[in-house]
Amino acid sequence: MIKELKLLLIDELNLEGISPDDIDDDGAMFGDGLGLDSIDALELAVILDQRYGIKIKSGDDINEKIFSTPRALADFIKSNQQR
């Protein structure tokens, strides 16, 4: 799931010059880590809904944890996937 997620991040968020091996499984996705921003978070929420049937509620306290690292997001997808 993590490799699939890394490829999804690269393709859907247009992360140019980055390969899946460049993304640390436990590295931060936002800020100084992968460098994603709030717009990327919104895009990710849409992608999770379309691809996996997972609804992310805006402003939910758990979102920071869900989107903290690729591993955390992959674990969340695995446990909540509906498709």
Rosetta blueprint (number, residue, H / E / L):
1 M L
2 I H
3 K H
4 E H
5 L H
6 K H
7 L H
8 L H
9 L H
10 I H
11 D H
12 E H
13 L L
14 N L
15 L L
16 E L
17 G L
18 I L
19 S L
20 P H
21 D H
22 D H
23 I L
24 D L
25 D L
26 D L
27 G L
28 A L
29 M L
30 F E
31 G L
32 D L
33 G L
34 L L
35 G L
36 L E
37 D L
38 S H
39 I H
40 D H
41 A H
42 L H
43 E H
44 L H
45 A H
46 V H
47 I H
48 L H
49 D H
50 Q H
51 R H
52 Y H
53 G L
54 I L
55 K L
56 I L
57 K L
58 S L
59 G L
60 D L
61 D L
62 I L
63 N H
64 E H
65 K H
66 I H
67 F L
68 S L
69 T L
70 P H
71 R H
72 A H
73 L H
74 A H
75 D H
76 F H
77 I H
78 K H
79 S H
80 N H
81 Q L
82 Q L
83 R L
